[in-house]
Amino acid sequence: MKYSTIIFDFDYTLADATDGIVSSFNHAFSGLEIPGCDSESIKRTVGLSLDEAFIQLTGYKDEILINRFKNLFREKADEVMSKNTVLFDDTVNTLQRLKQDGFNTGIVTTKYHYRIIETLDLHSVLDLIDIIVGREDVKVPKPSPEGLLLAIDSLNAQLNDVLYIGDSLVDAKTALAAHVDFAAVTTGTTNEKEFSQYPCIRILKNLSELFNQ
């Protein structure tokens, strides 16, 4: 690869946190006396900020209600999220190989920074990531390029040396806004046809294909 720095999204790119995410959403909905949502509908919001996900699922835009939702979501997520997050089968091998080959690695996500640290630590792979940028590290979440550019700056990388890998159109838009190359991975809810509307240097079925020429 021509890159020196590989930066990943987290949910459905490196890991599957469906159980924790769905549980946290429906805990919050219950606390607000709002009907719960099915797993597939919730999964399609992964990659959005919690504010945007709540609006997409409920249609409610009231700021006070959204803040109550986020507090209830975090309350449950602190209990269940990290321990119910499973790394994909090829995640550890991919990260190990990148580090062995001298790449800088990072994660830019709408998930909270502390939650990523907790999850990676549970799986004993925290040392394989050089920089993490989470929701609390930026003023504006993806698809704003703020987080990705922050990670790139922290790694002292050049834009043309960076590849961002993600599973959603939010990730594709983020890379486009940051002017860095993007590789899509179809381990989330977005398929190859949907990705084709954005510039992707590769569309991967899984992370292992990153090393295929």
C-alpha positions in Angstrom: 0.0 0.0 0.0 1.1 3.5 -0.7 -0.1 4.8 2.7 1.8 5.3 6.0 -1.3 5.7 8.1 -4.5 3.6 8.3 -7.4 5.0 10.3 -10.5 3.0 11.0 -14.1 3.7 12.1 -15.0 1.4 15.0 -18.6 -0.1 15.0 -19.1 -2.6 12.2 -15.6 -1.8 10.9 -13.5 -3.3 13.6 -16.2 -4.7 15.9 -19.8 -5.7 16.4 -21.5 -4.0 19.3 -25.1 -4.8 18.2 -26.3 -6.3 21.5 -25.0 -3.4 23.6 -26.3 -0.8 21.2 -29.8 -2.2 20.8 -30.0 -2.7 24.6 -29.0 0.8 25.3 -31.3 2.3 22.7 -34.3 0.4 24.0 -33.4 1.1 27.7 -33.5 4.8 26.8 -36.7 4.6 24.8 -38.4 2.8 27.7 -37.2 5.4 30.2 -38.8 8.1 27.9 -42.0 5.9 27.5 -41.3 5.8 23.7 -41.9 2.5 21.9 -38.8 0.4 21.3 -37.3 -0.2 17.9 -36.3 -3.4 16.2 -32.6 -4.4 15.9 -32.3 -3.8 12.2 -33.7 -0.2 12.4 -31.3 0.6 15.2 -28.3 -1.0 13.4 -28.9 1.3 10.4 -28.3 4.3 12.6 -24.8 3.2 13.7 -22.3 5.7 12.6 -24.6 8.6 13.2 -24.4 10.7 16.3 -26.8 9.8 19.1 -28.8 13.0 18.4 -29.2 12.1 14.7 -30.0 8.5 15.5 -32.7 9.4 17.9 -34.3 11.8 15.4 -34.1 9.2 12.6 -35.7 6.5 14.7 -38.4 8.6 16.5 -38.9 11.8 14.5 -38.6 13.8 17.7 -36.3 16.9 17.5 -36.9 18.4 21.0 -33.5 19.2 22.5 -34.5 18.5 26.0 -35.9 15.1 25.0 -32.8 14.3 23.0 -30.6 15.1 26.0 -32.7 12.9 28.3 -32.3 10.1 25.7 -28.6 10.5 25.6 -28.3 10.3 29.4 -30.4 7.2 29.6 -28.5 5.6 26.7 -25.1 6.3 28.4 -26.4 4.9 31.6 -27.2 1.5 30.1 -24.2 1.6 27.7 -21.8 2.1 30.7 -23.2 -1.2 32.0 -23.4 -3.3 28.9 -21.6 -1.9 25.9 -17.9 -2.9 26.2 -18.5 -6.4 27.6 -21.0 -7.1 24.7 -18.7 -5.8 22.0 -17.0 -8.5 19.8 -14.1 -7.8 17.6 -14.4 -9.2 14.1 -12.4 -12.4 13.4 -9.7 -10.6 11.4 -9.5 -7.4 13.4 -6.6 -8.4 15.7 -4.6 -10.0 12.9 -5.1 -6.9 10.7 -4.0 -4.5 13.4 -1.0 -6.7 14.3 0.1 -6.9 10.7 -0.2 -3.1 10.2 1.9 -2.4 13.3 4.5 -5.0 12.3 4.8 -3.4 8.9 5.3 0.0 10.4 2.0 1.7 9.8 0.5 4.3 12.0 -3.0 3.3 13.1 -6.0 5.2 14.5 -9.7 5.1 15.2 -12.1 7.9 14.4 -15.6 7.2 15.6 -18.8 8.8 16.9 -18.5 6.5 19.9 -17.0 7.9 23.1 -13.3 7.8 23.4 -13.3 6.3 26.9 -15.6 3.5 25.6 -13.2 2.6 22.8 -10.3 2.5 25.3 -12.3 0.3 27.6 -13.3 -2.1 24.8 -9.8 -2.4 23.3 -8.3 -2.9 26.7 -10.7 -5.7 27.4 -9.5 -7.4 24.3 -5.8 -6.6 25.0 -5.3 -4.7 21.8 -5.1 -1.1 23.0 -1.3 -1.0 22.2 -2.1 -1.7 18.5 -3.8 1.7 18.0 -1.8 5.0 18.1 -4.6 7.5 18.2 -8.3 7.4 19.1 -10.7 10.3 18.4 -14.1 9.9 19.9 -17.3 11.9 20.1 -16.1 14.0 23.1 -13.0 15.0 21.3 -14.7 17.0 18.6 -17.2 19.8 18.4 -18.9 18.4 15.3 -19.3 14.6 14.7 -18.8 12.8 11.5 -19.4 13.4 8.6 -17.6 16.6 9.6 -13.9 15.9 8.9 -12.9 17.5 12.3 -12.1 14.2 14.0 -10.3 12.6 11.1 -8.2 15.7 10.6 -7.4 15.8 14.3 -6.2 12.2 14.2 -4.1 12.9 11.1 -2.5 16.0 12.7 -1.8 14.1 15.9 0.1 11.4 13.9 2.0 14.1 11.9 0.7 12.5 8.7 0.1 14.0 5.3 -3.3 13.7 3.8 -2.1 11.8 0.8 -0.5 9.2 3.1 -3.7 8.4 4.9 -6.4 5.8 4.2 -9.6 5.9 6.2 -11.6 2.6 6.4 -15.3 2.5 7.3 -18.6 0.6 6.9 -21.0 3.5 6.3 -21.8 6.3 4.0 -21.1 8.6 7.0 -17.5 7.3 6.8 -17.3 7.8 3.1 -18.6 11.4 3.5 -16.0 12.0 6.3 -13.1 10.9 4.2 -14.3 13.0 1.2 -14.6 16.1 3.4 -11.1 15.5 4.8 -9.7 14.9 1.3 -8.2 11.5 2.2 -8.7 8.2 0.4 -11.4 5.9 1.6 -11.8 2.1 1.6 -15.3 0.8 2.3 -15.9 -2.5 4.1 -19.3 -4.2 3.8 -19.4 -5.7 7.3 -22.0 -3.2 8.4 -25.4 -2.4 6.9 -24.2 -0.6 3.7 -23.7 -2.6 0.5 -21.4 -2.2 -2.4 -24.0 -0.6 -4.6 -24.6 2.1 -2.0 -20.9 2.8 -1.6 -20.5 3.2 -5.4 -21.9 6.7 -5.3 -18.8 7.9 -3.3 -15.1 7.7 -4.3 -13.8 4.4 -2.8 -10.3 3.1 -3.7 -11.5 -0.3 -2.5 -14.7 -2.0 -1.4 -13.7 -4.8 0.9 -15.8 -7.7 2.1 -13.7 -7.9 5.3 -10.5 -6.3 6.7 -8.3 -9.3 5.6 -8.8 -8.2 2.0 -6.9 -5.0 2.7 -3.7 -6.9 2.1 -4.8 -8.4 -1.2 -3.4 -6.7 -4.3 
